[in-house]
Amino acid sequence: MNKIAGLFIVISSVMTAQQQMSLLDCEEAFQKNNLQLLAEQYNINMADADILQAKIWELPQLSGQINAYNPEDRKVFDVGHAKGAEITQLIYMGGKKKNEIAFAKSNKELAQLQFSQLLVDLKAQLHTAYYNLYYEKLKLENTNKQLVYMNDLLAAYKVQTTKGNVSLKDEVRLQSIVIQLNNDKIGINKNILEFEQNLKVLTGITDDIEPQLSASEAKEILAAQPFGDESELQKKALENNADYQYNLKLIDSSKLYAQWQKSLNIPDLNIGAGWDQNGGTFKNEVNLMIGIPLPLWKSNKGNVEKANYAIQQNQKNADFQKLNLETKVQSAYKIWKSQYDQLAEIKTDDVNNLELVYNGMLSNFKKGNISLIEFTDFMDSYRETALQIYDMKNGIIQSAEQLNQLVQTKIFY
């Protein structure tokens, strides 16, 4: 009784360790739990802090003086007859503060674009892992179905070989099919573990995720087609791709930085007031104080020149990113179209006929209507074809996801 109860607990724990989740469920968990996304959010918060810091002016400076030694009365620290104080404030000229604040705000926009791109990239990884896991599970189900029959058949042949009713050659032929199926299963299980691990990291869910996707839903996804042609997709990508928009914004940001550096060449004013008890022309003298550096040369000339080079550099980088994005969209579209057209040639009736023939071969082999050689040749061909069809379907969805990632306007639903 204890053993049965223990076995029940083990089975229950295995069952509860899996969660059936739709892609939307995974996306919601991803938005709430993904640690990379949560960490990247702080860059925007830090950019806000930089804007706040840029708005803060230098503190006013207060200084004072007292007498150290009075030579007339020979008194040390004659505070009663000789002391003074002054207060000064740095006044920024040439729009320095305005330019610094504008540059800080542009950095926040860059941080927001980086966050948007990370969100797109991680979501693409989520979709990729989800669909990979879905099709690997289908491949495992199909392989297990074949293994159940082939293992039973091999066991029966081993008995007959021992009795001398069938040749060892026939047993080995069946054994090779079983070995191939087991090898397929090992590779599929390895892939499943990898995709499950990816989903756990992305969603923050520690249980194994079971994709909740019906065959009809998968069929609808495969049937979807993008709007427009290559040129329209390229145009949409240039308008929406956060990585490319980041490079464009970097040009604007570098121009603001150059403008700020130029304004640093303009001297600032030091304005203040001072009071002196006995050290001036008059007793208790109050003076207005103004100080400004002499602009004999441009003290920030090197940084201005460096900032101008940065503008040119960022412009070239943006040109490269534009070309790179356009060619990626073009290539991704052609890959998707090729895979879509290839799968479209395989009709639903063809797949149904494959299963029909598979079941017919099993039935006819049991009845002795076909030879072992014909049967094993078909089983080997069926094994490869079944896996290839799943890979083709998955490949189309992955190509569509890549286009979505590049264009960043949902073109596949």
Steps between C-alpha positions, in 0.01 A plus 500: 500500500786739586671426168179571310449826692862599433460427131183711492683791662783477245253491209305793647816707546601435137156603379490820707852592385358584155290800407285517191549851366397683186744737332305793647538351849874474446518860379319625811736306727794630298389863542469457877795275581779535244807617690682643197198715418463617860871586519491694172213711636741654750696659216195718431476583871868593504449720192223681691747555783752644251237750379432598859872543563543710185241748630688562824716814518829535684459586868572862603832536682526679833840600632620718788813650647614603846811676623786268587730764657451872567850657479385837640350363820708185485195281539445155357160430344369850544154394384327802643672748266582305180275249326317457172278265297400443140254284306530410130287315249608348166271618216506277191526686171445395138212262574721241671230371732238487227736302276602265781133430583415441133788252471388320817145473361632353175685236704170401660346455154796280408447294816131457410591380150752254644228370731258465208757305296578270792128440546464405132810276504401315817141459381633353175710256705186411696298430184787302348538278808123455531447382141818292506374324811155448345637328190760299691219365719309397186812330367544318831137386496536367146832327578359340815203371299736328257719367779210331678416298192859431394610391849210255520581372152871466584420311821283256302773450239758430770281220630458359151874532430573297814260233377663506159183611321651824360857589405728715715534730200132595526535568871802725439309688228224580750757579768657767275164677465453497879852636553433782254172584672669500841774722364234740368336494842825585679555801273140616536509471881824695508337777295192497724715548812683791334178674391337444840803653669481803268132549580566476874765773482284723280174463695635454852284187536690208650253228394524335159275677251266297282406702189123542482456524125237307310558352157245744350680799655833377366340457157373861506847628590654306213237633256565865594674721247661842540350812349685671221818409319869527591518876445199567722643279774833684474321834531312380809824372652674837453203671667467266797820305566621626838863409431505711183308782670762490775775565243304792354439642847871463573571753223262753660647429842856552377395834345356610834823390670707702249280803562551462874876470457507817287311691767765397754742732314292800610628637834271486801436784743575497870275753672507569871496749785759563769509679836817625668508657844822703477705375205345714229475867416209536736402339823245219467547514128262298277626420149357345185731234357511386135746249359539353151782299338686679222413322169855512364452158341229237467552282804271222370619492140615134507169371639306697237707348221455152651122553521486601132682182402247302706217649289668382180570159649140452614373607157712229334382243755138594429558462125648156562209399727252612234666285233538211744134514604372519143706201390398300808131564431549406136681177591253407777206553264656282230575224750143511630354504147714206391401293803134599469488404131678172572251401770208618285594229250428242768120485513299391801395193303868410452561503876179305559602251232837457672326404825255284310781313327686468834199335664446288190861378505467401866180311430632328188826402668307337784298307242817398314400681183835680469857394561720612787732681258209703359374573850835616644577710192165676539543547877840658450361733234194584713718577802705756307202651317295550818786686669566709189138614476505621860830680436357666188195628689718627783737664252218704345387629839859583601551694174179690564617583852829631362310731264285622791816565700659704220195695388366543855150546366300182542468361150417143602209438732 
